[in-house]
């Protein structure tokens, strides 16, 4: 009787990491980097800078927070629909300046 070796079936053996590899979660890596004293030239997860996005920033209405495809050229407020535009026409300038400062727009309403 001739014995033949059984073919190895990979699905019967669960996946195992190589013994020489050490896998660490991101939290552990970040704690190790904080504790090590490194020079300022060595990049870490916290010092890497991402390039600026190529996608334009989304613009939202200053009044309702909805996506705003329109902007008033006089007050520089963004609005989403005709009702918001009508309500902007009757706003005093100090409220308009308040909306602009919340958004971070620095120019004064003229």
N, C-alpha and C positions, 0 to 999 in steps of 0.2 A: 504494500500500500504506500503510495507516494503522497506525502503531505505537501500541500501548497500553502504558501503564506497568504493569509487573508489580506485583501487590500485595505489600506487605512481609509477610513471614512471620516472626513473632517467634521461632518455634522454631528457625530457622536461625541466629540470632544468639545467642551465649551471653550470659548475664546479666552486666552490667557495672555496678559501683557508680558513682554520680554523681561527677564529677571534683572537686566542691567539698566532698565529705564525706570525713572522715578517720576510719577505723575502727581502733580500737586494742584489743588484748586487755586483759583485766582486770588482768593482771600489770603491764602497762605503765602503766595508769591508776593503780594503787596505788603504784607506784614514783614516779610524777610527784607524787602527792599527798603522799607522805612527804617528798620533796625541797623542795616549796614551803612557804614559811612563811605559814601562814594563821592568821586569827584564830580564836578558839574558837567563834565563832558560825557559821562556815561549815561546813555538813555535808559529810562525806566518807563513803566506803564503810565506814570503820572507826569513825566516830562515830555512825552512825545506830543508833537503838535500836528494837528490835521490840516491839510490844505483847505483853502476856502471852498465852499460849496459852489458847484457850477449851476445848481438849480436856484432860480430867483426866490427870494423870500416871499412867503405868503402874506397878503395884506388883508387885514380884518377891519371891520367897521369900528369906529371909535365909540359909537353910541350903543350898538346892539351886540357887537362881537361876532357877527356873521361875516362870511367872506365878502370883501368889499371890492367890486370891480370899478368903482367910481371914486373920484376925489374932487372936492370943491376947490376951484383955483383961488378963490378969495380967502377962505378961512383955512384951507389946507386940511380940513377934516375929511376922513374917508367915510363913505356911506354905502349901504347895500341896496337901497330901493328908494322910490320916490317919496314915501312917507317920512323916511328919515331925513331926506333932503328938505322937505317942507318944514319939519320941526327944527332943522338947523337954521333956517332963515329967520326964525324968531328968537334965537338964543342970544343972550347978552355976551359981550366980548370976554368977560371974566370967566364964564363957564366954558367958552370955546378955548381960552388959554389953559384952563384946568384940564380939559380933554387932551390938549396937545402936550402938556407937561407930563401927564400920565403915560402917554405914548413915547415920550422922549424927544419930541420935536422941539428945537430950541428957538426957532425964529418967532418973533412976535407977530400977532395978527395986526394988519395995517389997515 
